Amino acid sequence: MVRKSQEWPDEGELIVGTVYKVLNYGAFAKLEEYQGKEAFIHISEVSSGWVKNIRDHVRENQKIVCRVLRVNPKKGHVDASLKRIREDQRTKKIQHWKIEQKAEKFLELSAKSLDKNLDEAYDEVGYELMDIFGDVYGAFEAASDEGAESLTEEGIPQDWADAITEVAKKNITPPEVHINGYVDIETFVPDGVDVIIAALKAAEDNDEDEEEEIKVQCVGAPRYRITVKSTDYILAEKALKAAAERCIAVVEESGGNGSFLRELD
């Protein structure tokens, strides 16, 4: 169960629940992000159309996304609505919830490496990570990208920072960016073929300290496609421009000419 740092959701918040009881006048659902809390959805909030039979719309054990209408601590539940959400909001919320489920597993693995359990993990760093990074997954992303220092700088103890970073590095794959551009190159010297080959090789020869992967393919002479793969869009753009410049420079040294065209995404 994914947990939130606060005890109750806010009015207007989207929440994930599992329906456990359906009655003629409404349905009850256990909240997946708020321990021990539940939502009540009145039949009038199930669908925007007329509801003849509520069980045509909700059923036991169904995962639902609903919007909080009112928070009733005295009644022990929140009043919620199924009909006051767009489909794209429902999809986005479910996706985020699934990501946070994964993050909770990562947190549990981190705790296990320190001989601690998940409850201890939440008490010692989990809720604090939510406050700092917005959610637990955000903390693991930061650790994966920037290392343990990104956590210790925020006051997370070193042992937890190291444990979280180790799990993050093993389980979070950096996003990949792919961009393309074209070079039109031509030369008229006797060894022109060798010049073109050298130019294309120069385009692919990235500096050792740069992680971008560059590949060149022939589209149909004199046009060649340059593809750059990176984990950062800005760095990919720089690498693409630099590769094209290296390629064109070799051709121009032979008295030929070249031009660069960025392919639109």
Residue pairs with C-beta under 8 A, 6 or more apart in sequence:
1 32
1 33
1 35
1 104
2 16
2 32
2 33
2 97
2 100
2 101
2 103
2 104
3 33
3 34
3 35
3 104
3 122
3 126
3 127
4 33
4 34
4 130
5 127
5 130
5 131
7 34
7 37
8 34
8 37
8 71
8 73
8 78
9 15
9 31
9 33
9 34
9 37
9 68
9 71
9 78
10 68
10 71
11 68
11 69
11 70
11 71
12 67
12 68
13 67
13 68
14 65
14 66
14 67
14 68
14 85
14 89
14 90
14 93
15 31
15 32
15 33
15 34
15 39
15 65
15 66
15 67
15 68
15 78
15 80
16 31
16 32
16 33
16 63
16 64
16 65
16 93
16 94
16 97
17 29
17 30
17 31
17 32
17 38
17 39
17 63
17 64
17 65
17 66
17 80
18 29
18 30
18 32
18 61
18 62
18 63
18 64
19 27
19 28
19 29
19 58
19 59
19 60
19 61
19 62
19 64
20 28
20 29
20 30
20 38
20 60
20 61
21 27
21 28
21 60
22 28
22 54
22 55
22 58
22 59
22 60
23 54
24 43
24 54
25 42
25 43
25 54
26 40
26 41
26 42
26 43
26 45
26 46
26 54
27 40
27 41
27 46
27 54
27 58
28 38
28 39
28 40
28 41
28 77
29 38
29 39
29 41
29 64
29 66
29 80
30 37
30 38
31 37
31 38
31 39
31 78
32 63
32 97
33 97
33 100
37 76
37 77
37 78
38 76
38 77
38 78
39 66
39 68
39 77
39 78
39 79
39 80
40 77
40 78
40 79
40 80
41 58
41 64
41 66
41 79
41 80
41 81
41 82
42 79
43 51
43 54
44 51
45 66
45 69
45 79
45 80
45 81
45 82
45 83
45 84
46 54
46 57
46 58
46 82
46 83
47 57
47 82
47 83
48 83
51 57
57 82
58 64
58 82
63 94
64 82
65 85
65 89
65 90
65 93
65 94
66 80
66 81
66 82
66 85
67 80
67 81
67 84
67 85
68 78
68 79
68 80
69 78
69 79
69 80
69 81
69 84
70 78
70 79
71 78
72 78
72 79
96 135
99 137
100 135
100 136
100 137
102 137
103 135
103 136
103 137
103 139
103 140
104 118
104 136
106 136
106 137
106 140
106 164
106 167
106 168
106 171
107 118
107 121
107 122
107 126
107 136
107 164
108 117
108 118
108 121
109 167
110 121
110 160
110 163
110 164
110 166
110 167
111 117
111 118
111 120
111 121
111 163
113 163
113 166
113 167
114 159
114 160
114 163
116 124
124 157
124 160
125 156
125 157
125 160
125 164
126 136
128 155
128 156
129 135
129 136
129 138
129 139
129 151
129 156
130 136
132 139
132 154
132 156
133 139
133 142
139 151
139 164
140 164
140 167
140 168
140 171
140 172
141 168
141 172
142 150
142 151
143 150
143 151
143 161
143 164
143 165
143 168
143 169
144 165
144 168
144 169
144 172
144 174
145 174
147 165
148 158
148 161
148 162
148 164
148 165
149 161
151 160
151 161
151 164
151 165
152 158
152 161
156 164
174 231
175 231
176 229
176 230
176 231
177 228
177 229
177 230
177 231
177 232
177 233
177 236
178 227
178 228
178 229
178 236
179 227
179 228
179 233
179 236
179 237
179 240
179 263
179 265
180 225
180 226
180 227
180 228
180 240
180 263
181 225
181 226
181 228
181 240
181 241
181 244
181 260
181 261
181 262
181 263
182 219
182 223
182 224
182 225
182 226
182 260
182 261
182 263
183 203
183 223
183 224
183 226
183 244
183 247
183 248
183 258
183 259
183 260
183 261
184 222
184 223
184 224
184 258
184 259
184 261
185 196
185 199
185 222
185 224
185 247
185 248
185 251
185 256
185 257
185 258
186 221
186 222
186 251
186 256
186 257
186 258
187 195
187 196
187 251
187 254
187 255
187 256
187 257
188 255
188 256
189 195
189 254
189 255
189 256
192 254
192 256
195 250
195 251
195 254
195 256
196 251
198 250
199 246
199 247
199 248
199 250
199 251
199 258
200 216
200 224
200 247
202 246
202 247
202 249
202 250
203 214
203 216
203 224
203 226
203 243
203 244
203 246
203 247
204 214
204 215
204 216
204 243
205 246
206 212
206 213
206 214
206 239
206 243
210 235
210 239
211 230
211 231
212 228
212 229
212 230
212 235
212 236
212 239
213 228
213 229
213 230
214 226
214 227
214 228
214 229
214 239
214 240
214 243
215 226
215 227
215 229
216 224
216 225
216 226
216 227
216 243
216 247
217 224
217 225
217 227
218 224
218 225
219 225
224 247
225 263
226 240
226 243
226 244
226 247
228 236
228 239
228 240
228 243
229 236
230 236
230 239
240 262
241 260
244 260
245 260
247 258
248 258
248 259
248 260
251 257
251 258
252 258
